Amino acid sequence: MRASDSHHDETLDDAVIHDVLRNERRRLVLERLRDSDDDQAVGDLAEHIAEVESGESPAPRNVRQSVYISLHQTHLPKLDTLHIVAYDSTAKMVSLGSNAVELEPYLVDAPTRRPFAMLTFTTCLAGLSLVLAGWMGIPILARVDPRLVAIVTLLAVALVSGLELGLLTRNRI
């Protein structure tokens, strides 16, 4: 994440970070700025967000206009005050601010948001392997009822999935 030239020493409180990220438009602004190497014009940001919200490309004019007004009047000034973005309201240009780096852990790419996905997948494969090994007559495993292996595997998957769901719900932004 790059930051603007101005530096701000205060760190953001968790409540402030969650308040900022609770709004979809602010999240989309930050993701767009993070993914871009250049400053963004407010009009370009509004067009992108309107397309995401409407699911149409180009988005209807009234949706683009509504997004533009809310960015200009509400969201960008709020982010600028917190030094998360640097917003030049005269030039209508936006870049990441000095505090933007504090939001990075909350804006990670989707694959890293599922810490238990690999564990769930591995548990399923292990259970399937044990059932197949038992059916193939591998000595120790042949004596174990495949239904028991399946039940234990399903319980493990349910436990891991429940833990992941609990963490996602508790950390929901």
Backbone as a ProteinNet text record, in pm:
[ID]
protein_1_A
[PRIMARY]
MRASDSHHDETLDDAVIHDVLRNERRRLVLERLRDSDDDQAVGDLAEHIAEVESGESPAPRNVRQSVYISLHQTHLPKLDTLHIVAYDSTAKMVSLGSNAVELEPYLVDAPTRRPFAMLTFTTCLAGLSLVLAGWMGIPILARVDPRLVAIVTLLAVALVSGLELGLLTRNRI
[TERTIARY]
84.1	0	88.8	66.3	144.5	69	138.1	74.6	115.3	35.5	66.1	186.9	238.7	359.4	338.4	218	194.7	194.8	247.8	253.5	169.2	105.8	19.5	53.5	93.8	146	40.4	-81.9	-185.1	-230.2	-246.7	-300.7	-451.3	-516.1	-662.4	-711.2	-811.1	-876	-950.4	-959.3	-1030.9	-1174.6	-1240.4	-1379.6	-1388.9	-1291.1	-1289.4	-1267.1	-1175	-1147.9	-1273.2	-1339.9	-1461.3	-1571.5	-1581.2	-1681	-1653.1	-1526.8	-1489.1	-1523.6	-1486.7	-1502.8	-1644.1	-1728.5	-1867	-1941.9	-1896.9	-1964.2	-1902.1	-1985.4	-1939	-1869.8	-1921.4	-1859.4	-1719.9	-1701.5	-1567.2	-1471.5	-1519.8	-1435.2	-1395.4	-1491.2	-1462.1	-1362.3	-1371.9	-1275	-1135.5	-1124.3	-993.1	-935.5	-1019.6	-971.5	-925.3	-999.9	-962.8	-830.5	-815	-690	-572.6	-597	-492.2	-445.8	-539.2	-506.7	-448.5	-456	-410.6	-273.1	-195.5	-64.9	-74.5	-187.5	-203.3	-313.1	-312.4	-423.5	-547.3	-663	-788.1	-873.3	-938.4	-1035.5	-1164.2	-1232	-1356.2	-1457.3	-1462	-1554.1	-1527.6	-1399.7	-1364	-1401.3	-1376.1	-1415.8	-1567	-1640.2	-1786.3	-1837.3	-1777	-1818.7	-1794.2	-1678.4	-1645.4	-1743.4	-1765.8	-1854.4	-1997.7	-2041.4	-2176.9	-2193.4	-2091	-2096.3	-2105.2	-2028.5	-2032.9	-2171.9	-2225.3	-2354.8	-2470.6	-2466	-2577.8	-2564	-2441.1	-2417.8	-2426.5	-2424.3	-2431.3	-2307.6	-2266.2	-2153.8	-2189.4	-2200.8	-2187.9	-2311.2	-2289.9	-2399.9	-2495	-2621.1	-2715.4	-2665.9	-2696.8	-2650.3	-2691.2	-2814.4	-2859.8	-2782.5	-2741.1	-2662.9	-2522.1	-2462.2	-2329.3	-2332.6	-2436.5	-2449.5	-2467.5	-2548.2	-2570.6	-2440.6	-2365.7	-2238.7	-2140.8	-2132.7	-2040.3	-2068.6	-2195.2	-2233.8	-2199.9	-2230.5	-2201.3	-2051	-1972.9	-1827.7	-1775.9	-1819.1	-1769.4	-1812.6	-1936.3	-1988.5	-1966.5	-1958.6	-1956	-1831.1	-1815.2	-1714.5	-1570.3	-1539.2	-1400.6	-1357.7	-1442.7	-1402.1	-1376.5	-1459.1	-1439.4	-1305.6	-1277.4	-1151.4	-1031.8	-1049.4	-942.3	-913.1	-1017	-1000.1	-921.5	-943.7	-873.7	-736.6	-698.8	-572.8	-562.1	-677.2	-678.9	-663.1	-721.6	-696.9	-655.5	-593.9	-566.4	-662.1	-756.4	-859.6	-843.1	-816	-809.5	-946.2	-1029.5	-1166.7	-1173.3	-1069.2	-1066.8	-1035.4	-931.2	-890.9	-973.3	-1049.9	-1131.9	-1046.4	-931.1	-839.6	-821.2	-800.2	-788.6	-667.6	-594.6	-485.2	-488.4	-413.4	-407.5	-333.6	-381.5	-320.7	-225.6	-167.5	-66.6	-122.3	-250.5	-309.4	-371.8	-362.3	-423	-363	-236.3	-168.5	-233.3	-297.1	-360.8	-482.7	-539.4	-656.3	-619.6	-493	-447.4	-487.9	-472.9	-512.5	-660.4	-741.2	-884.8	-923.2	-830.3	-857.7	-781.3	-744.4	-670.3	-755.1	-688.1	-758.3	-839.7	-947.4	-1043	-981	-885.2	-834.6	-773.8	-714.2	-654.1	-756.4	-879.2	-983.7	-1038.4	-998.6	-1049.8	-937.2	-898	-781.3	-803.3	-929.3	-955.4	-990.6	-993.3	-1033.1	-940.6	-811.6	-716.7	-732.9	-756.6	-776.3	-903	-1009.2	-1134.6	-1113.9	-1047.3	-1021.6	-934.8	-830.2	-740.8	-814.4	-901.6	-979.8	-1069.7	-1132.8	-1218.5	-1137.4	-1021.7	-937.4	-887.7	-850.1	-802.8	-913.8	-1034.1	-1146.7	-1179	-1180.2	-1206.9	-1099.3	-974.3	-863.8	-877.1	-915.4	-931.5	-1045.7	-1156.3	-1269.6	-1228.2	-1163.3	-1119.4	-1017.1	-924.7	-824.5	-890.9	-992.7	-1066	-1137.6	-1200.5	-1271.4	-1175.9	-1051.6	-953	-889.3	-919.9	-871.1	-736.5	-691.7	-565.5	-583.2	-491.1	-508.3	-577.9	-520.6	-580.4	-709.3	-710	-826.4	-945.3	-918.9	-1027.3	-1118.2	-1063.7	-1143	-1229.7	-1204	-1281.1	-1401.4	-1516.4	-1639.3	-1627.4	-1645.1	-1632.8	-1731.8	-1845.6	-1942.5	-1885.8	-1810.3	-1747.5	-1646.3	-1564.7	-1467.2	-1538.6	-1647.5	-1723.5	-1781.9	-1836.4	-1895.9	-1788.7	-1674.4	-1566.3	-1517.1	-1504.4	-1460.8	-1561.1	-1690.2	-1792.6	-1794.7	-1776.1	-1770.2	-1650.8	-1536.7	-1417.9	-1440.3	-1500.8	-1529.8	-1629.3	-1731.9	-1830.3	-1765.1	-1674.5	-1604.9	-1519	-1439.8	-1353.2	-1437.3	-1543	-1629.1	-1698.6	-1741.3	-1804.8	-1709.2	-1584.2	-1483.8	-1460	-1448.9	-1426.8	-1545.5	-1665.8	-1785.6	-1791.4	-1757.9	-1756	-1656.4	-1537.6	-1437.2	-1480	-1535.2	-1580.9	-1693.2	-1784.4	-1896.4	-1847.1	-1757.3	-1704.9	-1623.6	-1550.3	-1465.2	-1533.6	-1661.3	-1733.5	-1720.6	-1696.4	-1679	-1808
-116.5	0	122.9	216.2	338.1	444.3	541.3	648.2	781.3	882.8	1016.3	1070.5	1184.7	1241	1289.8	1328.7	1377.3	1260.7	1284.6	1179.4	1219.8	1123.2	1145.8	1039.5	1082.5	989.4	915.3	966.4	900	771.6	668.4	544.6	547.4	469.3	465.1	361.8	398.2	308.4	199.6	79.1	-30	7.6	78.8	119.7	211.9	299.3	390.9	311.2	217	133.9	56.8	-2.3	-78.4	12.6	133.8	229.5	267.7	290.4	325.9	212.6	89.9	-24.2	-81.6	-35.2	-82.1	-38.6	69.9	121.9	64.5	4.8	-60	38.1	158.6	255.9	294.2	311.1	343.9	227.1	104.5	-12.9	-19	6.9	2.3	110.3	228.7	335.2	288.6	233.9	191	76.5	-17.5	-129.1	-80.3	13.3	66.9	143.6	224.7	299.2	205.9	103.8	7	-68.1	-100.1	-177.4	-91.8	39.6	130.6	186.4	215.1	277.7	429.6	481.4	625.3	680.5	813.8	881.1	858.3	866.6	843.4	969.4	995.9	1105.1	1058.6	1149.9	1114.7	1058.5	1115.2	1066.5	921.1	884.8	746.1	651.8	696.1	615	596	705.1	698.4	604.3	610.3	522.8	376	346.6	209.1	158.2	237	195.9	180.5	269.2	260.5	132.8	93.9	-30.5	-151.2	-148.9	-258.7	-266.8	-153	-150.3	-187.7	-140.9	-165.1	-295.5	-344.9	-464.8	-438.3	-312.6	-274.1	-195	-209.5	-132.9	-74.3	52.6	153.4	155.7	205	215.7	326.9	318	425.8	560.3	664.1	799.2	839.3	809.7	851.2	779.6	655.9	582.5	642.7	671.7	733.9	867.7	945.3	1076.6	1064.2	970.7	949	908.9	819.3	775.1	892	969.3	1082.8	1181.7	1214.8	1311.9	1258.5	1130.3	1075.5	1066.5	1036.2	1034.5	1174.4	1271.2	1408.1	1473.6	1451.8	1521.7	1447.7	1315.9	1239.9	1154.6	1056.7	953.1	1002	1074.1	1118.3	1220.5	1317	1406.8	1331.7	1232.1	1153	1079.7	1014	941.1	1035.9	1155	1254.8	1305.6	1330.9	1376.6	1275	1148	1041.2	1008.9	1078.9	1059.1	919.1	863.3	734.7	758.5	866	910.8	1057.1	1100.4	1242.5	1285.9	1372.5	1413.6	1561	1589.5	1727.5	1759	1828.3	1853.7	1953.5	2034.1	2128.2	2055.8	1973.9	1900	1772.2	1733.8	1611.7	1487.3	1484.4	1371.8	1309.8	1177	1102.5	1010	1000.3	903.7	848.2	742.3	685.4	779.6	786.4	872.1	795.4	865.8	805.7	697.9	702	600.5	483.6	485.1	377.8	241.8	240.4	113.9	42.1	116.1	53.8	-29.9	-5.4	-80	-202.7	-216.1	-326.4	-464.3	-492.8	-626.8	-657.5	-553.3	-572	-579.1	-544.3	-542.4	-650.8	-756.9	-865.1	-930.8	-993.3	-1060.4	-1177.3	-1209.1	-1310.4	-1445.5	-1500.9	-1632.7	-1637.6	-1529.5	-1531.1	-1507.2	-1477.1	-1458.7	-1591.9	-1703.3	-1835	-1918.8	-1889.7	-1959.8	-2109.1	-2154.1	-2294	-2373.8	-2307.8	-2376.6	-2494.6	-2475.2	-2582.3	-2695	-2660.7	-2761.8	-2843.2	-2776.2	-2845.2	-2939.9	-2890.5	-2971.6	-3092.9	-3070.1	-3179	-3283.2	-3237.6	-3329.9	-3417.1	-3355.3	-3432.3	-3537.4	-3496.9	-3591.4	-3704.6	-3672.3	-3775.4	-3875	-3826.1	-3915.1	-4003.2	-3945.1	-4022.2	-4128.5	-4091.1	-4186.9	-4303.1	-4272.7	-4378.8	-4473.9	-4418	-4502.6	-4591.5	-4534	-4612.9	-4718.6	-4682.8	-4779.2	-4896	-4867.6	-4973.7	-5064	-5006.6	-5087	-5169.8	-5120.6	-5193.7	-5306.7	-5313.4	-5423.6	-5401.4	-5278.8	-5251.7	-5296.5	-5380.8	-5454.5	-5382.5	-5286.1	-5224.5	-5151.4	-5083.3	-5002.6	-5088.1	-5209.9	-5297	-5336.4	-5334	-5370.6	-5256.4	-5134.7	-5017.8	-4997.9	-4979.6	-4957.6	-4825.9	-4829.4	-4708	-4599.2	-4640.8	-4540.9	-4461.7	-4528	-4459.1	-4356.7	-4396.7	-4303.9	-4185.2	-4212.1	-4104.2	-4009.5	-4063.4	-3980.1	-3893.4	-3953.8	-3878.1	-3767.7	-3800.1	-3700.6	-3586.7	-3621	-3516.3	-3429.2	-3490.3	-3412.4	-3316.5	-3363.8	-3278	-3161.3	-3190.3	-3085.2	-2985.4	-3035	-2945.7	-2857.8	-2914.4	-2838.3	-2728.2	-2763.4	-2665.6	-2557.1	-2597	-2498.9	-2408.8	-2465.8	-2386.1	-2285.2	-2326.1	-2233	-2118.8	-2153.4	-2050.9	-1955.3	-2008.9	-1925.5	-1833.2	-1887.6	-1806	-1692	-1720.4	-1615.4	-1510.6	-1554.5	-1460	-1372	-1430.8	-1354.3	-1253.9	-1296.8	-1207.3	-1093.8	-1119.3	-1018.5	-945.7	-967.8	-904.4	-753.9	-695.1	-551.5	-486.8
0	0	0	-88.9	-87.6	-10.3	40.2	116.3	58.1	84.5	35.5	111.4	67.6	127.6	270.3	304.9	440.7	537.5	657.7	757.7	876.4	936.4	1050.6	1152.8	1273	1371.6	1450.9	1457.6	1536.4	1468.9	1551	1497.3	1510.5	1427.3	1427	1527.1	1601.8	1696.3	1617.5	1674.2	1607	1574.2	1664	1640.6	1519.4	1503.4	1388.4	1259.8	1264.3	1146.4	1105.6	1202.3	1171.2	1120.2	1174.7	1127	981.3	951.1	813.9	718.1	755.5	665.3	664.1	753.7	756.7	629.7	570.1	451	323.7	241.3	118.3	23.6	11.5	-79.8	-34.1	95	144.1	121.3	143.4	117.6	-29.4	-117.4	-260.8	-301	-241.6	-268.6	-229.1	-108.6	-59.3	-141.7	-179.9	-261.6	-397.6	-456.1	-587.5	-579.7	-475	-458.8	-431.4	-352.8	-319.3	-443.9	-532.4	-652.2	-764.3	-748	-852.5	-819	-921	-899.5	-902.4	-947.1	-964.8	-875.1	-860.6	-795.5	-881	-819.3	-891	-890.9	-1002	-1008.7	-941.2	-873.3	-804.5	-904.7	-1024.8	-1127	-1164.5	-1174.7	-1206.9	-1092.9	-969.2	-854.4	-851.2	-875.1	-873.4	-982.3	-1098.7	-1208.4	-1173.1	-1117.7	-1078.1	-972.2	-868.6	-759.3	-809.7	-895.3	-951.2	-1033.4	-1107.3	-1184.2	-1091.7	-983	-885.8	-823.3	-782	-714.3	-805.9	-929.1	-1020.6	-1097.6	-1109.7	-1188.5	-1338.3	-1375.9	-1517.3	-1555.7	-1682	-1732.6	-1868.4	-1881.8	-1777.8	-1686.9	-1567.9	-1470.9	-1514.3	-1474.6	-1506.9	-1452.9	-1525.1	-1490.6	-1349.7	-1309.4	-1176.8	-1065.7	-1090.6	-991.8	-982.5	-1097.9	-1098.1	-1025.2	-1051.2	-989.2	-836.8	-794.4	-651.5	-581.5	-643.8	-586.7	-580.7	-688.6	-693.8	-580.7	-563.1	-459.5	-320.2	-296	-163.1	-138.1	-240.4	-223.4	-192.1	-272	-259.4	-128	-86.8	30.1	162.4	158.4	282.9	299.1	211.2	232.1	219.5	112.8	94.8	200.2	237.9	347.5	478.7	508.4	630.3	624.6	512.8	497.1	499.2	443.7	441.6	583.1	661	799.1	881.2	854.2	926.1	865.8	759.3	687.4	626.3	594.1	525.2	375.4	326.1	189.7	194.1	87.2	66	-44.1	-9.3	-104.2	-135.7	-260.5	-309.9	-368.8	-290.7	-334.3	-449.1	-468.4	-579.6	-710.1	-708	-827.8	-844.9	-741	-741.4	-764.4	-693.4	-702.8	-564.5	-562.9	-438.5	-446.9	-335.1	-323.2	-181.7	-160.2	-26.3	67.7	190.7	291.7	381.3	477.4	564	656.6	690.9	778.7	702.5	572.1	492.2	524.8	560.2	589.9	708.5	799	915.2	877.5	760.9	717.1	634.5	599.5	514.2	565.6	696.4	743.1	720.6	710.4	691.5	543.6	457.1	313.2	238.9	309.3	246	138.1	44.6	-63.9	-10.4	-77.5	-32.4	4.2	-71.1	-33.8	106.4	154.8	286.5	396.6	362.2	461.9	511.2	451.8	489.1	545.7	669.6	724.4	745	756.8	783.4	657.5	543	420	389.7	404	376.5	478.5	603.2	706.4	680	640.2	607.2	489.6	385.6	266.8	301.4	379.9	419.9	503.9	593.4	675.9	589.2	490.8	398.6	322.2	269.8	195.8	285.1	407.9	500.4	531	557.6	585	466.6	347.8	226.2	205.3	228.7	213.8	311.7	435.5	535.5	498.9	452	410.8	294	193.1	77	117.1	206.3	251.1	323.4	402	470.5	372.3	272	172.6	88	72.4	-7.2	73.7	202.1	282.4	347	360.1	429.4	574.8	625.7	750.6	866.2	926.4	1046.4	1011.3	899.9	861.8	817.9	772.4	727.3	842.7	964	1081.4	1132.9	1086.5	1131.9	1040	1100.4	1024.1	945.8	812.3	731.9	774.9	829.8	877	993.8	1079.6	1192.2	1142.5	1044	986.1	923.3	850.9	787.4	891	998.7	1103.8	1171.1	1203.3	1266.6	1172.6	1044.5	946.6	937.7	928.2	920.2	1046	1160.7	1284.3	1283.6	1236.6	1229.4	1132.7	1017	920.2	979.1	1048.1	1110.4	1216	1294.4	1397.4	1335.6	1237.3	1171.7	1104	1034.6	967.6	1068.9	1180.3	1285.2	1345.7	1368.5	1419.3	1321	1194.2	1092.7	1086.4	1087.6	1083	1204.7	1322	1442.8	1433.9	1382.4	1367.4	1265.6	1153.7	1052.2	1105.1	1181.1	1236.1	1340.5	1426.7	1530.9	1471.6	1363	1302.4	1188	1170.8	1059.8	1067.6	952.7	944.9	900.1
[MASK]
+++++++++++++++++++++++++++++++++++++++++++++++++++++++++++++++++++++++++++++++++++++++++++++++++++++++++++++++++++++++++++++++++++++++++++++++++++++++++++++++++++++++++++++

